[in-house]
Amino acid sequence: MDQKEIPKNLRDDNLSEETKTLISSLRSDIDTQGNKLYNYQGCWYYSATLQGVLNFQGNFKPQDSDIVIASFPKSGATWLKALTVSLLERSKHRSPDDHPLLSQNPHALVQSLEANLYLSSQTPDLVTKLSSSPRLFSAHMPLLTLQETLKDSPCKIVYLCRNVKDALVSRWCSYLKKEVERHVLEAMFESFCSGVSFYGPFWDQVSSYWSGSLEDPDHILFLRYEEMKEDPYAQLKRLAEFLSCPISEEEEHSGIVEEILELCSLRSLSSLEINKTGKTSNGVDYKFFFRKGEVGDSKNYLTPEMEDKIDKIVQEKLEGTGLNF
Protein backbone atom coordinates (compact mmCIF):
# COMPACT_ATOMS: atom_id res chain seq x y z
CA MET A 1 0.00 0.00 0.00
CA ASP A 2 1.19 3.54 -0.80
CA GLN A 3 2.41 5.24 2.39
CA LYS A 4 0.17 8.22 1.61
CA GLU A 5 -2.89 5.99 1.95
CA ILE A 6 -1.85 4.83 5.44
CA PRO A 7 -2.92 6.85 8.52
CA LYS A 8 -0.12 9.19 9.58
CA ASN A 9 0.38 7.52 12.95
CA LEU A 10 1.05 4.18 11.19
CA ARG A 11 3.39 5.40 8.46
CA ASP A 12 7.12 4.78 8.70
CA ASP A 13 8.38 6.94 5.83
CA ASN A 14 9.35 9.80 8.16
CA LEU A 15 11.37 7.75 10.62
CA SER A 16 14.90 9.01 11.22
CA GLU A 17 17.82 6.60 11.13
CA GLU A 18 18.25 7.12 14.87
CA THR A 19 14.63 6.13 15.46
CA LYS A 20 14.97 3.06 13.26
CA THR A 21 17.99 2.01 15.29
CA LEU A 22 16.14 2.62 18.55
CA ILE A 23 13.08 0.71 17.38
CA SER A 24 15.19 -2.31 16.52
CA SER A 25 16.15 -2.55 20.20
CA LEU A 26 12.67 -2.05 21.66
CA ARG A 27 10.15 -4.66 22.76
CA SER A 28 7.44 -4.97 20.12
CA ASP A 29 4.03 -6.55 19.71
CA ILE A 30 1.09 -6.57 17.31
CA ASP A 31 -2.22 -4.79 17.96
CA THR A 32 -5.69 -6.12 17.16
CA GLN A 33 -5.55 -4.65 13.64
CA GLY A 34 -2.21 -6.26 12.86
CA ASN A 35 -0.15 -3.09 13.28
CA LYS A 36 3.16 -3.17 15.09
CA LEU A 37 3.54 -1.48 18.47
CA TYR A 38 6.80 -0.57 20.20
CA ASN A 39 7.33 -0.11 23.94
CA TYR A 40 9.22 3.06 24.83
CA GLN A 41 9.60 4.20 28.43
CA GLY A 42 6.85 1.78 29.45
CA CYS A 43 4.27 2.90 26.89
CA TRP A 44 3.17 1.31 23.59
CA TYR A 45 3.34 3.41 20.41
CA TYR A 46 3.09 2.99 16.67
CA SER A 47 6.38 3.86 14.98
CA ALA A 48 5.30 7.23 13.60
CA THR A 49 3.85 8.35 16.94
CA LEU A 50 7.05 7.25 18.63
CA GLN A 51 8.94 9.44 16.18
CA GLY A 52 6.68 12.30 17.27
CA VAL A 53 7.46 11.58 20.93
CA LEU A 54 11.21 11.57 20.21
CA ASN A 55 10.96 14.76 18.15
CA PHE A 56 9.15 16.40 21.05
CA GLN A 57 11.60 15.16 23.67
CA GLY A 58 14.62 16.31 21.71
CA ASN A 59 13.43 19.71 20.55
CA PHE A 60 10.53 21.17 22.53
CA LYS A 61 11.36 24.33 24.48
CA PRO A 62 8.74 24.92 27.20
CA GLN A 63 7.59 28.36 28.21
CA ASP A 64 6.68 29.04 31.82
CA SER A 65 3.04 29.72 30.98
CA ASP A 66 2.48 26.61 28.82
CA ILE A 67 -0.52 24.40 29.58
CA VAL A 68 -0.68 20.73 28.57
CA ILE A 69 -3.96 18.81 28.53
CA ALA A 70 -3.15 15.13 28.96
CA SER A 71 -5.35 12.04 28.87
CA PHE A 72 -5.62 8.43 27.80
CA PRO A 73 -7.28 8.28 24.35
CA LYS A 74 -11.09 8.62 24.27
CA SER A 75 -11.31 10.00 27.80
CA GLY A 76 -13.08 13.29 27.12
CA ALA A 77 -10.19 15.48 25.99
CA THR A 78 -12.34 17.17 23.34
CA TRP A 79 -14.61 18.51 26.08
CA LEU A 80 -11.71 19.52 28.33
CA LYS A 81 -9.96 21.32 25.50
CA ALA A 82 -13.12 23.30 24.75
CA LEU A 83 -13.60 24.21 28.40
CA THR A 84 -9.97 25.29 28.76
CA VAL A 85 -10.08 27.46 25.65
CA SER A 86 -13.32 29.05 26.85
CA LEU A 87 -11.91 29.81 30.29
CA LEU A 88 -8.78 31.45 28.94
CA GLU A 89 -10.56 33.33 26.16
CA ARG A 90 -13.60 34.47 28.11
CA SER A 91 -12.50 38.08 28.52
CA LYS A 92 -11.88 38.40 24.77
CA HIS A 93 -14.94 36.66 23.40
CA ARG A 94 -18.10 37.52 25.32
CA SER A 95 -19.90 38.05 22.01
CA PRO A 96 -21.61 34.83 20.89
CA ASP A 97 -20.56 35.42 17.29
CA ASP A 98 -16.75 35.58 17.42
CA HIS A 99 -15.78 32.75 19.74
CA PRO A 100 -13.00 30.54 18.29
CA LEU A 101 -14.96 27.38 19.10
CA LEU A 102 -17.64 28.41 16.62
CA SER A 103 -15.24 28.15 13.70
CA GLN A 104 -12.55 25.73 14.90
CA ASN A 105 -12.63 22.28 16.43
CA PRO A 106 -11.13 21.96 19.95
CA HIS A 107 -8.40 19.68 18.55
CA ALA A 108 -7.35 22.37 16.09
CA LEU A 109 -7.16 24.92 18.90
CA VAL A 110 -5.26 22.61 21.25
CA GLN A 111 -2.99 20.45 19.12
CA SER A 112 -1.25 17.25 20.17
CA LEU A 113 2.47 17.47 20.80
CA GLU A 114 3.40 13.98 19.66
CA ALA A 115 0.52 13.13 17.31
CA ASN A 116 0.35 16.41 15.43
CA LEU A 117 2.88 19.18 16.00
CA TYR A 118 5.98 16.98 16.26
CA LEU A 119 4.67 14.00 14.31
CA SER A 120 6.51 14.86 11.10
CA SER A 121 8.89 17.61 12.19
CA GLN A 122 11.59 18.19 14.76
CA THR A 123 11.05 21.93 14.55
CA PRO A 124 7.39 22.79 13.89
CA ASP A 125 6.49 26.44 13.52
CA LEU A 126 4.76 26.89 16.86
CA VAL A 127 4.45 30.65 16.40
CA THR A 128 2.27 30.22 13.31
CA LYS A 129 0.40 27.12 14.51
CA LEU A 130 -0.49 28.49 17.95
CA SER A 131 -2.54 31.64 18.31
CA SER A 132 -3.26 31.47 22.02
CA SER A 133 -1.37 32.86 24.96
CA PRO A 134 -0.65 30.99 27.14
CA ARG A 135 0.21 28.25 24.68
CA LEU A 136 -2.10 25.23 24.84
CA PHE A 137 -0.99 21.71 23.97
CA SER A 138 -2.32 18.20 24.41
CA ALA A 139 -0.69 14.79 24.86
CA HIS A 140 -1.50 11.14 25.44
CA MET A 141 2.02 10.16 26.54
CA PRO A 142 2.71 9.17 30.16
CA LEU A 143 3.86 11.72 32.70
CA LEU A 144 7.44 10.41 32.81
CA THR A 145 7.88 10.91 29.07
CA LEU A 146 6.28 14.35 29.18
CA GLN A 147 8.25 15.55 32.21
CA GLU A 148 11.56 14.42 30.78
CA THR A 149 11.25 17.38 28.43
CA LEU A 150 9.42 19.82 30.67
CA LYS A 151 11.96 19.17 33.47
CA ASP A 152 11.83 22.05 35.95
CA SER A 153 9.45 24.20 33.92
CA PRO A 154 6.58 25.68 35.95
CA CYS A 155 4.11 25.00 33.14
CA LYS A 156 0.86 23.31 34.13
CA ILE A 157 -0.52 19.89 33.25
CA VAL A 158 -4.21 19.01 33.41
CA TYR A 159 -4.90 15.29 33.28
CA LEU A 160 -8.37 13.92 32.56
CA CYS A 161 -9.08 10.38 33.69
CA ARG A 162 -12.07 8.33 32.55
CA ASN A 163 -13.25 4.86 33.49
CA VAL A 164 -11.29 2.52 31.25
CA LYS A 165 -14.37 0.54 30.21
CA ASP A 166 -16.04 3.62 28.75
CA ALA A 167 -12.77 4.70 27.13
CA LEU A 168 -12.42 1.26 25.56
CA VAL A 169 -15.92 1.23 24.08
CA SER A 170 -15.54 4.81 22.85
CA ARG A 171 -12.29 3.89 21.11
CA TRP A 172 -13.92 0.87 19.49
CA CYS A 173 -16.83 2.94 18.18
CA SER A 174 -14.58 5.71 16.87
CA TYR A 175 -12.25 3.22 15.21
CA LEU A 176 -15.10 1.50 13.40
CA LYS A 177 -17.03 4.71 12.80
CA LYS A 178 -20.07 2.52 13.31
CA GLU A 179 -21.09 0.36 16.22
CA VAL A 180 -20.72 -3.07 14.65
CA GLU A 181 -18.21 -5.93 14.43
CA ARG A 182 -18.38 -7.37 17.89
CA HIS A 183 -15.25 -9.48 17.42
CA VAL A 184 -13.16 -6.30 17.07
CA LEU A 185 -14.38 -5.10 20.45
CA GLU A 186 -13.53 -8.45 22.01
CA ALA A 187 -10.02 -8.35 20.54
CA MET A 188 -9.49 -4.78 21.73
CA PHE A 189 -10.74 -5.78 25.18
CA GLU A 190 -8.13 -8.52 25.45
CA SER A 191 -5.42 -6.08 24.35
CA PHE A 192 -6.53 -3.60 26.99
CA CYS A 193 -6.45 -6.30 29.64
CA SER A 194 -2.93 -7.35 28.63
CA GLY A 195 -1.76 -3.72 28.62
CA VAL A 196 -0.54 -4.02 25.02
CA SER A 197 -2.56 -1.30 23.30
CA PHE A 198 -1.82 2.10 21.78
CA TYR A 199 -0.67 4.35 24.67
CA GLY A 200 -1.22 1.49 27.12
CA PRO A 201 -1.08 0.16 29.73
CA PHE A 202 -3.94 2.32 30.99
CA TRP A 203 -3.13 1.73 34.66
CA ASP A 204 0.49 2.83 34.33
CA GLN A 205 -0.47 6.07 32.65
CA VAL A 206 -3.28 7.01 34.98
CA SER A 207 -1.30 6.15 38.12
CA SER A 208 1.64 8.27 36.93
CA TYR A 209 -0.50 11.38 36.66
CA TRP A 210 -2.36 10.58 39.87
CA SER A 211 0.89 10.30 41.81
CA GLY A 212 2.22 13.42 40.11
CA SER A 213 -0.85 15.43 41.12
CA LEU A 214 -0.37 14.39 44.76
CA GLU A 215 3.32 15.25 44.73
CA ASP A 216 3.00 18.55 42.83
CA PRO A 217 -0.60 19.83 43.04
CA ASP A 218 0.41 23.35 41.97
CA HIS A 219 1.49 22.12 38.54
CA ILE A 220 -0.49 18.91 37.92
CA LEU A 221 -4.28 18.76 38.21
CA PHE A 222 -6.04 15.38 38.13
CA LEU A 223 -9.63 15.54 36.90
CA ARG A 224 -12.11 12.69 36.64
CA TYR A 225 -14.53 12.62 33.73
CA GLU A 226 -17.29 11.18 35.89
CA GLU A 227 -16.99 14.02 38.41
CA MET A 228 -17.05 16.57 35.60
CA LYS A 229 -20.27 15.05 34.29
CA GLU A 230 -21.81 14.96 37.76
CA ASP A 231 -20.96 18.53 38.76
CA PRO A 232 -19.54 20.45 35.78
CA TYR A 233 -20.06 23.83 37.49
CA ALA A 234 -17.80 22.99 40.44
CA GLN A 235 -15.18 21.25 38.26
CA LEU A 236 -15.00 24.18 35.85
CA LYS A 237 -14.34 26.53 38.77
CA ARG A 238 -11.68 24.12 40.05
CA LEU A 239 -10.03 24.11 36.62
CA ALA A 240 -10.10 27.91 36.47
CA GLU A 241 -8.44 28.19 39.88
CA PHE A 242 -5.68 25.80 38.85
CA LEU A 243 -5.03 27.72 35.62
CA SER A 244 -4.74 30.98 37.60
CA CYS A 245 -7.79 32.48 35.92
CA PRO A 246 -10.37 32.11 38.72
CA ILE A 247 -14.00 32.95 38.09
CA SER A 248 -14.98 36.00 40.09
CA GLU A 249 -18.23 36.44 41.98
CA GLU A 250 -19.23 39.08 39.45
CA GLU A 251 -18.68 36.62 36.62
CA GLU A 252 -20.66 33.95 38.42
CA HIS A 253 -23.56 36.33 38.89
CA SER A 254 -23.40 37.30 35.22
CA GLY A 255 -23.87 33.65 34.21
CA ILE A 256 -20.45 33.13 32.62
CA VAL A 257 -20.12 29.59 33.98
CA GLU A 258 -23.43 28.54 32.47
CA GLU A 259 -22.48 30.18 29.17
CA ILE A 260 -19.20 28.27 28.98
CA LEU A 261 -20.81 24.96 29.90
CA GLU A 262 -23.51 25.43 27.27
CA LEU A 263 -21.06 26.44 24.54
CA CYS A 264 -18.86 23.42 25.33
CA SER A 265 -21.68 20.91 25.69
CA LEU A 266 -21.77 17.87 23.44
CA ARG A 267 -25.06 19.04 21.98
CA SER A 268 -23.73 22.48 21.15
CA LEU A 269 -20.32 21.48 19.77
CA SER A 270 -21.62 18.57 17.70
CA SER A 271 -24.19 20.83 16.02
CA LEU A 272 -21.60 23.28 14.67
CA GLU A 273 -20.87 23.09 10.96
CA ILE A 274 -17.10 22.84 11.47
CA ASN A 275 -17.59 19.75 13.61
CA LYS A 276 -20.00 18.17 11.14
CA THR A 277 -17.86 18.55 8.04
CA GLY A 278 -14.28 19.32 9.09
CA LYS A 279 -11.28 17.00 9.44
CA THR A 280 -8.10 16.91 11.50
CA SER A 281 -4.71 17.36 9.86
CA ASN A 282 -4.46 13.55 10.04
CA GLY A 283 -7.65 13.18 8.00
CA VAL A 284 -10.01 12.14 10.82
CA ASP A 285 -13.54 13.54 10.57
CA TYR A 286 -14.28 15.87 13.48
CA LYS A 287 -17.73 14.34 13.86
CA PHE A 288 -16.18 11.15 15.20
CA PHE A 289 -14.99 13.02 18.29
CA PHE A 290 -18.61 13.49 19.33
CA ARG A 291 -20.45 10.34 20.31
CA LYS A 292 -22.53 10.00 23.50
CA GLY A 293 -20.28 11.23 26.28
CA GLU A 294 -22.23 9.13 28.77
CA VAL A 295 -20.93 7.65 32.00
CA GLY A 296 -21.33 3.87 32.20
CA ASP A 297 -22.33 3.37 28.56
CA SER A 298 -19.87 0.48 28.37
CA LYS A 299 -22.38 -1.77 30.16
CA ASN A 300 -24.39 -1.77 26.93
CA TYR A 301 -21.47 -3.39 25.07
CA LEU A 302 -19.37 -5.37 27.55
CA THR A 303 -20.65 -8.58 29.09
CA PRO A 304 -20.74 -8.82 32.91
CA GLU A 305 -17.80 -11.22 32.67
CA MET A 306 -15.77 -8.71 30.65
CA GLU A 307 -16.59 -5.93 33.09
CA ASP A 308 -15.62 -8.08 36.05
CA LYS A 309 -12.32 -9.08 34.44
CA ILE A 310 -11.15 -5.58 33.64
CA ASP A 311 -12.35 -4.24 37.02
CA LYS A 312 -10.25 -6.82 38.82
CA ILE A 313 -7.19 -6.11 36.70
CA VAL A 314 -7.40 -2.35 37.22
CA GLN A 315 -8.04 -2.76 40.94
CA GLU A 316 -5.00 -5.00 41.26
CA LYS A 317 -2.76 -2.73 39.22
CA LEU A 318 -3.78 0.39 41.15
CA GLU A 319 -3.64 -1.20 44.59
CA GLY A 320 -1.85 1.03 47.05
CA THR A 321 -2.11 4.18 44.93
CA GLY A 322 -5.26 5.50 46.60
CA LEU A 323 -6.93 5.75 43.19
CA ASN A 324 -10.16 3.81 42.82
CA PHE A 325 -12.74 3.22 40.10
C-alpha positions in Angstrom: 0.0 0.0 0.0 1.2 3.5 -0.8 2.4 5.2 2.4 0.2 8.2 1.6 -2.9 6.0 2.0 -1.9 4.8 5.4 -2.9 6.8 8.5 -0.1 9.2 9.6 0.4 7.5 12.9 1.1 4.2 11.2 3.4 5.4 8.5 7.1 4.8 8.7 8.4 6.9 5.8 9.3 9.8 8.2 11.4 7.8 10.6 14.9 9.0 11.2 17.8 6.6 11.1 18.3 7.1 14.9 14.6 6.1 15.5 15.0 3.1 13.3 18.0 2.0 15.3 16.1 2.6 18.5 13.1 0.7 17.4 15.2 -2.3 16.5 16.1 -2.5 20.2 12.7 -2.0 21.7 10.2 -4.7 22.8 7.4 -5.0 20.1 4.0 -6.6 19.7 1.1 -6.6 17.3 -2.2 -4.8 18.0 -5.7 -6.1 17.2 -5.5 -4.7 13.6 -2.2 -6.3 12.9 -0.1 -3.1 13.3 3.2 -3.2 15.1 3.5 -1.5 18.5 6.8 -0.6 20.2 7.3 -0.1 23.9 9.2 3.1 24.8 9.6 4.2 28.4 6.9 1.8 29.5 4.3 2.9 26.9 3.2 1.3 23.6 3.3 3.4 20.4 3.1 3.0 16.7 6.4 3.9 15.0 5.3 7.2 13.6 3.9 8.3 16.9 7.0 7.2 18.6 8.9 9.4 16.2 6.7 12.3 17.3 7.5 11.6 20.9 11.2 11.6 20.2 11.0 14.8 18.1 9.2 16.4 21.0 11.6 15.2 23.7 14.6 16.3 21.7 13.4 19.7 20.5 10.5 21.2 22.5 11.4 24.3 24.5 8.7 24.9 27.2 7.6 28.4 28.2 6.7 29.0 31.8 3.0 29.7 31.0 2.5 26.6 28.8 -0.5 24.4 29.6 -0.7 20.7 28.6 -4.0 18.8 28.5 -3.1 15.1 29.0 -5.3 12.0 28.9 -5.6 8.4 27.8 -7.3 8.3 24.4 -11.1 8.6 24.3 -11.3 10.0 27.8 -13.1 13.3 27.1 -10.2 15.5 26.0 -12.3 17.2 23.3 -14.6 18.5 26.1 -11.7 19.5 28.3 -10.0 21.3 25.5 -13.1 23.3 24.7 -13.6 24.2 28.4 -10.0 25.3 28.8 -10.1 27.5 25.7 -13.3 29.0 26.8 -11.9 29.8 30.3 -8.8 31.4 28.9 -10.6 33.3 26.2 -13.6 34.5 28.1 -12.5 38.1 28.5 -11.9 38.4 24.8 -14.9 36.7 23.4 -18.1 37.5 25.3 -19.9 38.1 22.0 -21.6 34.8 20.9 -20.6 35.4 17.3 -16.8 35.6 17.4 -15.8 32.7 19.7 -13.0 30.5 18.3 -15.0 27.4 19.1 -17.6 28.4 16.6 -15.2 28.1 13.7 -12.6 25.7 14.9 -12.6 22.3 16.4 -11.1 22.0 20.0 -8.4 19.7 18.5 -7.4 22.4 16.1 -7.2 24.9 18.9 -5.3 22.6 21.3 -3.0 20.5 19.1 -1.3 17.3 20.2 2.5 17.5 20.8 3.4 14.0 19.7 0.5 13.1 17.3 0.4 16.4 15.4 2.9 19.2 16.0 6.0 17.0 16.3 4.7 14.0 14.3 6.5 14.9 11.1 8.9 17.6 12.2 11.6 18.2 14.8 11.0 21.9 14.5 7.4 22.8 13.9 6.5 26.4 13.5 4.8 26.9 16.9 4.5 30.6 16.4 2.3 30.2 13.3 0.4 27.1 14.5 -0.5 28.5 18.0 -2.5 31.6 18.3 -3.3 31.5 22.0 -1.4 32.9 25.0 -0.7 31.0 27.1 0.2 28.2 24.7 -2.1 25.2 24.8 -1.0 21.7 24.0 -2.3 18.2 24.4 -0.7 14.8 24.9 -1.5 11.1 25.4 2.0 10.2 26.5 2.7 9.2 30.2 3.9 11.7 32.7 7.4 10.4 32.8 7.9 10.9 29.1 6.3 14.4 29.2 8.2 15.5 32.2 11.6 14.4 30.8 11.3 17.4 28.4 9.4 19.8 30.7 12.0 19.2 33.5 11.8 22.1 36.0 9.5 24.2 33.9 6.6 25.7 36.0 4.1 25.0 33.1 0.9 23.3 34.1 -0.5 19.9 33.3 -4.2 19.0 33.4 -4.9 15.3 33.3 -8.4 13.9 32.6 -9.1 10.4 33.7 -12.1 8.3 32.5 -13.3 4.9 33.5 -11.3 2.5 31.3 -14.4 0.5 30.2 -16.0 3.6 28.8 -12.8 4.7 27.1 -12.4 1.3 25.6 -15.9 1.2 24.1 -15.5 4.8 22.9 -12.3 3.9 21.1 -13.9 0.9 19.5 -16.8 2.9 18.2 -14.6 5.7 16.9 -12.3 3.2 15.2 -15.1 1.5 13.4 -17.0 4.7 12.8 -20.1 2.5 13.3 -21.1 0.4 16.2 -20.7 -3.1 14.6 -18.2 -5.9 14.4 -18.4 -7.4 17.9 -15.2 -9.5 17.4 -13.2 -6.3 17.1 -14.4 -5.1 20.5 -13.5 -8.5 22.0 -10.0 -8.4 20.5 -9.5 -4.8 21.7 -10.7 -5.8 25.2 -8.1 -8.5 25.5 -5.4 -6.1 24.3 -6.5 -3.6 27.0 -6.4 -6.3 29.6 -2.9 -7.4 28.6 -1.8 -3.7 28.6 -0.5 -4.0 25.0 -2.6 -1.3 23.3 -1.8 2.1 21.8 -0.7 4.4 24.7 -1.2 1.5 27.1 -1.1 0.2 29.7 -3.9 2.3 31.0 -3.1 1.7 34.7 0.5 2.8 34.3 -0.5 6.1 32.7 -3.3 7.0 35.0 -1.3 6.2 38.1 1.6 8.3 36.9 -0.5 11.4 36.7 -2.4 10.6 39.9 0.9 10.3 41.8 2.2 13.4 40.1 -0.8 15.4 41.1 -0.4 14.4 44.8 3.3 15.2 44.7 3.0 18.5 42.8 -0.6 19.8 43.0 0.4 23.3 42.0 1.5 22.1 38.5 -0.5 18.9 37.9 -4.3 18.8 38.2 -6.0 15.4 38.1 -9.6 15.5 36.9 -12.1 12.7 36.6 -14.5 12.6 33.7 -17.3 11.2 35.9 -17.0 14.0 38.4 -17.1 16.6 35.6 -20.3 15.1 34.3 -21.8 15.0 37.8 -21.0 18.5 38.8 -19.5 20.4 35.8 -20.1 23.8 37.5 -17.8 23.0 40.4 -15.2 21.2 38.3 -15.0 24.2 35.9 -14.3 26.5 38.8 -11.7 24.1 40.0 -10.0 24.1 36.6 -10.1 27.9 36.5 -8.4 28.2 39.9 -5.7 25.8 38.9 -5.0 27.7 35.6 -4.7 31.0 37.6 -7.8 32.5 35.9 -10.4 32.1 38.7 -14.0 33.0 38.1 -15.0 36.0 40.1 -18.2 36.4 42.0 -19.2 39.1 39.5 -18.7 36.6 36.6 -20.7 33.9 38.4 -23.6 36.3 38.9 -23.4 37.3 35.2 -23.9 33.7 34.2 -20.4 33.1 32.6 -20.1 29.6 34.0 -23.4 28.5 32.5 -22.5 30.2 29.2 -19.2 28.3 29.0 -20.8 25.0 29.9 -23.5 25.4 27.3 -21.1 26.4 24.5 -18.9 23.4 25.3 -21.7 20.9 25.7 -21.8 17.9 23.4 -25.1 19.0 22.0 -23.7 22.5 21.1 -20.3 21.5 19.8 -21.6 18.6 17.7 -24.2 20.8 16.0 -21.6 23.3 14.7 -20.9 23.1 11.0 -17.1 22.8 11.5 -17.6 19.8 13.6 -20.0 18.2 11.1 -17.9 18.6 8.0 -14.3 19.3 9.1 -11.3 17.0 9.4 -8.1 16.9 11.5 -4.7 17.4 9.9 -4.5 13.6 10.0 -7.7 13.2 8.0 -10.0 12.1 10.8 -13.5 13.5 10.6 -14.3 15.9 13.5 -17.7 14.3 13.9 -16.2 11.1 15.2 -15.0 13.0 18.3 -18.6 13.5 19.3 -20.5 10.3 20.3 -22.5 10.0 23.5 -20.3 11.2 26.3 -22.2 9.1 28.8 -20.9 7.7 32.0 -21.3 3.9 32.2 -22.3 3.4 28.6 -19.9 0.5 28.4 -22.4 -1.8 30.2 -24.4 -1.8 26.9 -21.5 -3.4 25.1 -19.4 -5.4 27.5 -20.7 -8.6 29.1 -20.7 -8.8 32.9 -17.8 -11.2 32.7 -15.8 -8.7 30.6 -16.6 -5.9 33.1 -15.6 -8.1 36.0 -12.3 -9.1 34.4 -11.1 -5.6 33.6 -12.4 -4.2 37.0 -10.2 -6.8 38.8 -7.2 -6.1 36.7 -7.4 -2.3 37.2 -8.0 -2.8 40.9 -5.0 -5.0 41.3 -2.8 -2.7 39.2 -3.8 0.4 41.1 -3.6 -1.2 44.6 -1.9 1.0 47.0 -2.1 4.2 44.9 -5.3 5.5 46.6 -6.9 5.7 43.2 -10.2 3.8 42.8 -12.7 3.2 40.1 
